[in-house]
Amino acid sequence: MNIDYPFNFNGRGRTSTTDTDDHIRDLIEQLLFTSPGERVNRPDFGSGLLKMVFAPNSESLASTLQGAVQAAVQRWLGDLIELKAIEAKAEDSTLSLTLSYLVRRTNEIKTTEISRTV
């Protein structure tokens, strides 16, 4: 059973569920926008991405961002997906990430865009 994120209830008053593709996307979003130290029982869970949002935009920031995301995905979601490409954009107060990844169970390549206003 894949619980939908963010947690909510369906029309019957039960926990909402989702399909596997959406569940994997939800897991990626949770990982990317969780800062290490936020989870009590997993203090090292997260990517540290939100700390980089306000840093000056540069080649080194893009490289650091890519490395941090790659490491976090490999560590926490490596059994589900293999990250193929990352593209990051920061415009005004919105951070957008486009990720291309291979779903290990189905060998399908998926692309998802995740954005967050900070």
N, C-alpha and C positions, 0 to 999 in steps of 0.2 A: 504494500500500500504506500503510495507517494502522497504525503501530506503537502497541500499547497502552501506557498509562502507569498506574502505574509499570511499568517494563520488567520483563518476565518471559518464561518459556518455556511453550509449550503442551504438551499430553500427548505430542506427537511429538518434543519436544526442540528445536523451532524457535521463533523469535521470535513471541510472541503478537501477533496483529493484531486490529483492532476495526472496527466500522462507522463511517461518517462522523459521525453524531450523537454517539457516544461519544468519538470522536477530538477533535471540537471542544470538548466538555466537558473533556476531558483537557488540551487546550491552554489553556483558560481557567484551570483550576486551577493549572497550571504557572506561568502569568503572574502570577496573583494572589499566590501564596505564594512567589515568588522575590523576594528583595530585590535592588535595584540593587547591582552589584558582586560578586554571587555567581558569575556566569558569566565566565570568563576572556576569551573572544572577543567577548562582548557585555556589557560592563560596565554599560550603561545599561538592559539588559533587566530587567523586573520592575515591580512596582507600588508598593512601599514600604508595603504594607498591614500587614505584621507590626510595623512601627515604631509604628503607631497603636493597636495592640491594648491596650496598657496605659495609654493616655492617658485622662483623665477623660471619662466619657460626657457629651456635650452636643450641642446643635444644631450648633455649629460643627464638632465632630468628625465628625458625620454628613455635613455638607456637604463637608468636606475629603476624607473617605473616598470619597464619591461622585465628586468631581472627579478624584481620583487614579486610581480604577478606570476611570472613563470615558476619561481621557487614555491610560492604558496599553492598554486594549482597542482604542481607536481607532488608536493608533500601531502596535501589534504584530499585532493580529488584524483590523484594519479591512477587509482584503480578503476575509475569510471571513464576518464577522458585523457587524451593526449593533446596538449596545446600546440597548435600549428603556427598561428600568427597573432600578434597583438598590435592594435593601432589605437593611440590615445590622442584625444583632442580636448583642450581646455579653452572654453570661450566664456567670457564674463564669469558667472558663478556656476557654470555647468561643466561637469566633467563627463566626457563620453568615451567609452571604450568599445572597440569592435574586436571581438575575439573569434578566431576560427579554430575549431577543435575537432578531433576524431572521437566519436563515441565508441569505446572499445567493444561493447557488447554487440553492436550492429555493424561496425566498421563504416559508419556513415560520417561524412564531414558536415559539420554544422557551423553556421555563422550566426552570432548574436551580437546585438548592440545593447549596451547597458549604459544608461546615463543617470546622473544624480546631480541635483542642485545642492550646492553646499554653502 
